[in-house]
C-alpha cells in the first residue's frame, strides 16, 4: 500500500518548548509506531538527512500506513519558518497565526496577484504578498497566501464582506473590528477563509491578512 507522507504532524521533537508540557499531558494518546529507517527523503532532487536541533539524525515514523516527518527539520529543508504558539498550543508553519506570535520578516513583494484569484477579488494597492501556494488538483482553482497592508482593517473587512455578498455567499461567519477580522464564507462557486490582525515585532506598522481561497 502506498504510504502517505504527512509533513505537519510530528511533535517538533516535543520540543519546540517545554511550556506545553502541562497542557499536552492530558491530551496525549499512547500509540505503537515504528521508526522507518528504510525511507529516504529527497528535497529538490537532493538526499536530505533529517536532524534535530542537536544534530542527531532523525527517522520518519510510520503509524497505521501513514508516514510522519519531523516538522521542524522538514521546514528547514523547504526554507519555511516554523514556530510554536504556546498560548494556543499549536504549531505555526510559514508565518504568524495570531497577534502575539512573531516570525521572521517574510519575503514580501509588491502586489503580485495570485493567478487563481478572480480578477475582481479585493487586494489593497499596497499589498505585499508572501507564502503563496496555488493549485487546482481537484479541478477547482485555489490559492493560499498572506499579505501585508497598511489599510484600515475595519474598512478592508467590510470591503470583503460586501464582495462575498455579491459573489453569492449563502454560508457566512463574519467578525469585523478595527483590530482584526475573521471571515468564513461560501457560495455555490467558492469558499474562502480570511483572518486579519495588527502586526507586531518585525510586522510593526502593517496589518496581516491570511487568505485561503477556492473557487472561480
C-alpha positions as CSV (number, residue, x, y, z in Angstrom):
1,X,0.0,0.0,0.0
2,X,1.3,3.4,-1.0
3,X,2.2,5.3,2.2
4,X,1.0,8.9,2.6
5,X,3.6,11.3,3.8
6,X,2.4,14.0,6.3
7,X,4.9,16.7,6.9
8,X,3.0,18.6,9.5
9,X,2.4,16.1,12.2
10,X,5.3,15.0,14.4
11,X,5.6,16.9,17.6
12,X,8.5,19.2,16.7
13,X,10.6,16.8,18.7
14,X,8.4,17.5,21.8
15,X,10.4,20.1,21.6
16,X,9.8,23.5,20.5
17,X,9.2,24.3,24.1
18,X,8.6,22.6,27.4
19,X,5.9,25.1,28.3
20,X,3.3,22.9,26.5
21,X,4.0,20.0,28.9
22,X,1.2,20.6,31.3
23,X,-1.4,21.1,28.6
24,X,-0.1,18.2,26.5
25,X,-0.1,15.7,29.3
26,X,-3.9,15.5,29.3
27,X,-4.2,15.4,25.5
28,X,-1.7,12.7,24.5
29,X,-2.7,9.3,23.4
30,X,-0.2,6.5,23.6
31,X,0.3,4.5,20.4
32,X,2.6,1.9,18.9
33,X,4.6,3.2,15.9
34,X,7.8,2.3,14.1
35,X,10.9,4.3,13.1
36,X,11.2,3.8,9.4
37,X,14.9,3.8,8.7
38,X,14.4,2.5,5.2
39,X,12.6,5.5,3.9
40,X,14.9,8.1,2.3
41,X,14.0,11.8,1.9
42,X,14.7,13.7,-1.3
43,X,14.3,17.5,-1.3
44,X,14.6,19.3,-4.7
45,X,16.5,16.3,-6.1
46,X,18.9,16.0,-3.3
47,X,19.1,13.4,-0.5
48,X,18.2,15.1,2.8
49,X,19.2,13.8,6.2
50,X,16.7,15.0,8.8
51,X,18.3,16.1,12.1
52,X,17.1,17.6,15.4
53,X,18.3,20.8,17.0
54,X,21.3,19.0,18.5
55,X,22.4,17.5,15.2
56,X,21.1,14.0,15.9
57,X,19.8,12.1,12.9
58,X,16.1,11.6,12.8
59,X,14.0,8.8,11.1
60,X,10.4,9.0,9.8
61,X,7.8,7.4,11.9
62,X,5.2,5.0,10.3
63,X,1.8,4.6,12.0
64,X,-1.3,2.9,10.6
65,X,0.0,3.2,7.0
66,X,0.9,6.9,7.3
67,X,4.5,8.2,7.5
68,X,5.1,11.2,9.7
69,X,8.1,13.5,9.4
70,X,9.6,16.0,11.9
71,X,8.1,19.3,11.0
72,X,11.0,21.5,12.1
73,X,13.6,19.5,10.1
74,X,11.3,19.4,7.0
75,X,10.5,23.2,7.3
76,X,14.2,23.9,7.3
77,X,14.7,21.8,4.2
78,X,11.9,23.8,2.5
79,X,13.2,27.1,3.8
80,X,9.9,27.7,5.6
81,X,9.6,29.2,9.1
82,X,8.1,27.1,11.9
83,X,7.3,28.3,15.5
84,X,5.3,27.1,18.5
85,X,2.4,29.2,19.7
86,X,2.4,28.1,23.4
87,X,-0.5,30.3,24.3
88,X,-2.8,28.4,21.9
89,X,-0.9,25.1,21.9
90,X,-0.3,25.0,18.1
91,X,2.4,24.8,15.5
92,X,2.6,27.7,13.1
93,X,4.2,27.0,9.7
94,X,5.1,29.7,7.3
95,X,4.0,32.8,9.2
96,X,2.4,34.4,12.2
97,X,-1.0,33.0,13.3
98,X,-2.2,35.4,15.9
99,X,-1.5,39.0,17.2
100,X,1.3,38.0,19.7
101,X,3.0,35.4,17.6
102,X,6.2,36.6,15.9
103,X,8.0,35.2,12.9
104,X,10.8,36.3,10.6
105,X,10.2,39.1,8.2
106,X,8.5,37.5,5.2
107,X,9.9,37.6,1.7
108,X,7.2,40.0,0.7
109,X,6.9,41.6,-2.7
110,X,4.7,44.4,-4.1
111,X,1.3,43.2,-5.3
112,X,1.6,40.0,-7.2
113,X,-1.9,38.9,-7.7
114,X,-2.3,35.1,-7.5
115,X,-3.5,33.7,-10.8
116,X,-6.1,31.5,-9.1
117,X,-8.0,34.5,-7.7
118,X,-10.9,36.1,-9.6
119,X,-9.9,39.3,-11.3
120,X,-12.2,41.3,-9.0
121,X,-11.0,39.8,-5.7
122,X,-10.1,42.8,-3.5
123,X,-6.4,43.3,-2.8
124,X,-5.2,46.7,-1.4
125,X,-3.0,48.7,-3.7
126,X,-0.1,48.5,-1.1
127,X,-0.5,44.7,-0.5
128,X,2.8,42.8,-0.2
129,X,2.1,39.1,-0.9
130,X,4.1,36.2,0.6
131,X,3.8,32.5,1.4
132,X,1.8,32.0,-1.9
133,X,0.7,28.5,-2.8
134,X,-1.6,27.9,-5.8
135,X,-3.1,24.8,-7.2
136,X,-6.1,23.1,-9.0
137,X,-5.5,19.5,-8.1
138,X,-9.3,18.9,-7.8
139,X,-10.1,20.9,-10.8
140,X,-11.1,23.9,-8.8
141,X,-8.6,26.8,-8.7
142,X,-7.2,27.5,-5.2
143,X,-4.8,29.9,-3.6
144,X,-3.4,30.2,-0.1
145,X,-1.3,33.2,0.8
146,X,-0.7,36.1,3.2
147,X,-0.2,39.7,2.6
148,X,0.9,42.9,4.5
149,X,-1.0,46.1,4.2
150,X,-1.5,49.4,5.9
151,X,-5.1,49.7,5.0
152,X,-7.6,50.0,7.9
153,X,-8.8,46.5,8.9
154,X,-12.4,47.5,9.6
155,X,-12.7,49.1,6.1
156,X,-10.9,46.2,4.5
157,X,-13.1,43.6,6.3
158,X,-16.3,45.4,5.2
159,X,-15.0,45.5,1.7
160,X,-14.6,41.7,1.7
161,X,-17.9,41.2,3.4
162,X,-19.7,43.2,0.6
163,X,-17.7,41.4,-2.1
164,X,-18.7,38.0,-0.9
165,X,-22.4,39.0,-0.7
166,X,-22.1,40.0,-4.4
167,X,-20.4,36.6,-5.1
168,X,-23.5,34.9,-3.7
169,X,-22.4,33.8,-0.2
170,X,-25.0,31.6,1.4
171,X,-23.0,30.4,4.4
172,X,-21.3,33.1,6.4
173,X,-19.4,33.7,9.6
174,X,-18.1,37.2,9.9
175,X,-16.5,39.2,12.7
176,X,-15.0,42.6,11.9
177,X,-13.4,45.2,14.1
178,X,-10.7,47.9,13.8
179,X,-8.1,45.5,15.2
180,X,-9.0,42.2,13.5
181,X,-11.4,40.4,11.3
182,X,-12.4,36.8,10.6
183,X,-14.5,35.8,7.6
184,X,-15.5,32.3,6.6
185,X,-17.9,32.4,3.7
186,X,-19.1,30.0,1.0
187,X,-21.4,30.0,-2.0
188,X,-22.2,27.7,-4.9
189,X,-18.9,28.6,-6.7
190,X,-16.5,29.5,-4.0
191,X,-15.3,29.1,-0.4
192,X,-13.0,31.5,1.4
193,X,-11.4,31.9,4.8
194,X,-9.7,35.2,5.9
195,X,-8.2,36.3,9.1
196,X,-6.5,39.6,9.7
197,X,-4.8,41.3,12.7
198,X,-2.4,44.0,13.6
199,X,1.2,43.2,13.0
200,X,3.8,43.3,15.8
201,X,7.5,43.0,16.1
202,X,9.0,42.9,12.6
203,X,5.5,43.4,11.2
204,X,5.0,46.6,13.2
205,X,3.1,49.3,11.3
206,X,1.5,46.7,9.0
207,X,-1.7,44.6,9.2
208,X,-1.5,41.0,8.3
209,X,-4.2,39.2,6.2
210,X,-4.2,35.4,5.6
211,X,-6.3,34.1,2.7
212,X,-7.5,30.6,1.8
213,X,-9.5,30.7,-1.5
214,X,-11.1,28.0,-3.5
215,X,-13.4,28.6,-6.5
216,X,-13.9,30.7,-9.6
